Amino acid sequence: MFALAHMPAGTYEIWCHPGFAENGFSEGDPLREQRCVEAAMLVDPLLSDIVLEKGIQLISFRSL
């Protein structure tokens, strides 16, 4: 997350597959824990603060 605060100007793609652990659904997912970490990072207020402070424009891949 802090890497965003130090990235040079340019266009970047952030690749992630956030998710939540659900009983009866995600037990077999080898990325289950990582998905939970990614979901938590995406809703962390610190991320929003960095995006605003650095003037980062978030767009969809389609917009490229």
C-alpha positions as CSV (number, residue, x, y, z in Angstrom):
1,M,0.0,0.0,0.0
2,F,2.8,2.4,0.9
3,A,4.4,1.7,-2.6
4,L,1.6,3.9,-4.1
5,A,3.0,6.9,-2.1
6,H,6.4,6.6,-3.9
7,M,5.5,5.6,-7.4
8,P,6.6,7.9,-10.2
9,A,3.9,9.4,-12.5
10,G,2.6,7.0,-15.1
11,T,-0.1,4.5,-15.7
12,Y,-0.2,1.3,-13.7
13,E,-2.4,-1.7,-13.4
14,I,-3.1,-3.1,-9.9
15,W,-3.9,-6.8,-10.1
16,C,-5.8,-8.4,-7.3
17,H,-8.7,-10.8,-6.6
18,P,-10.1,-9.8,-3.2
19,G,-12.6,-12.0,-1.5
20,F,-14.0,-13.1,1.8
21,A,-13.9,-16.4,3.5
22,E,-17.2,-18.1,3.3
23,N,-18.1,-21.4,5.0
24,G,-19.1,-24.0,2.5
25,F,-17.6,-22.1,-0.4
26,S,-14.0,-21.0,0.0
27,E,-12.4,-23.6,2.2
28,G,-10.7,-25.2,-0.8
29,D,-9.4,-22.0,-2.3
30,P,-5.6,-21.9,-2.0
31,L,-5.7,-18.1,-2.2
32,R,-8.3,-17.7,0.5
33,E,-6.1,-15.9,3.0
34,Q,-4.6,-13.7,0.4
35,R,-8.0,-12.7,-0.9
36,C,-9.0,-11.6,2.6
37,V,-5.8,-9.6,2.9
38,E,-6.5,-7.9,-0.4
39,A,-10.1,-7.1,0.5
40,A,-9.0,-5.5,3.8
41,M,-6.3,-3.4,2.0
42,L,-8.8,-2.1,-0.5
43,V,-11.1,-0.7,2.1
44,D,-8.4,0.6,4.4
45,P,-8.9,4.3,5.0
46,L,-5.1,4.7,4.7
47,L,-5.3,3.7,1.0
48,S,-8.0,6.3,0.4
49,D,-5.8,8.9,2.1
50,I,-2.8,8.0,-0.1
51,V,-4.8,8.1,-3.3
52,L,-6.2,11.5,-2.5
53,E,-2.9,13.0,-1.2
54,K,-1.0,11.8,-4.3
55,G,-3.7,12.8,-6.8
56,I,-3.9,9.2,-8.0
57,Q,-6.8,8.7,-10.5
58,L,-8.4,5.3,-10.2
59,I,-9.9,4.1,-13.5
60,S,-11.2,0.8,-14.8
61,F,-9.1,-1.3,-17.3
62,R,-11.8,-0.5,-19.9
63,S,-11.0,3.2,-19.6
64,L,-7.5,2.6,-20.8
